[in-house]
């Protein structure tokens, strides 16, 4: 399922790493019980230490810069 969403996001001229990060974070947000970074990090479907997952969530929200927000619209339409 996650690969399907990544492929849909790739159609909107987004690089593969950004598409994977958007998909993983969105999946974790949907599964998390709250919107705290540590809670979201618990549900990231990746291997690694808990602190590494927290860092990944932090970097996503604080450093991700996309000039075109069409990929977010496509993702929201697909999920909803």
N, C-alpha and C positions, 0 to 999 in steps of 0.2 A: 504494500500500500504506500509506504513512504517513497519508494522508487517511482511510483506512478505520479505522485505529487511533484517530485523533483523534475520529472520529465515534462510535466505541464509548465512548471516555472521556467524551464530552459527554453521554451517556445517564446518567452517574452524577453529574449536577449539578455538573460542574466547568466553570470558565470556559474559553473557547476558547484563550486565551494559555497557561494552565497546561497544558492538554491537549497543545498543540503542543510546549511545552518538554519535557514528560515523554516524548513520542514521539521527539523529536529526540535527546534524551540517551540514551534506551534504545537507539535505533538505533545511535548512535555507540559505546555500550558493547559492543553485540553485535559490531561490526566491529573494534573496537580490539584490539590485541595485548596490551595491559596496561591496568591501571586507573589510570594516571597522568593528571592533568588535560590535559596537553599531548597525550598520545596520544589521548585521547577527543576533544579539540578537532579533531584532524586529520580525523576522520571525520564531523564535523557536516555535514549536507548543506545548508549555508547559504552565502551569499556573504559575504565580509568578510575582514578581516585575521585573522591567526592569533591575535593577542593579544585581539581581540574575541571570538573563539570560546572562548578560555581563560577570559575573564571571564564569559562566559555559563555555562560549566560550573561555575565557582566560585560564581556567584550561585545557580545551581540547587541545589547541594548545601548551601550555607551560609545561604541566605535564604528558601528555599521553605518555607512553612508551610501545611499543609493540615490542617484540623480533622477531615476525614473521610478515612480511608485506604481506603475501598471502591474508589476508582479504581485504586489500586495492585494490589489483589487482582484486579480485572477485567483489568488489563493483564497481570499475571503468568499468569493462567489462559489468556488469549488467546495469549500467546507460547509457553507450554509446551504 
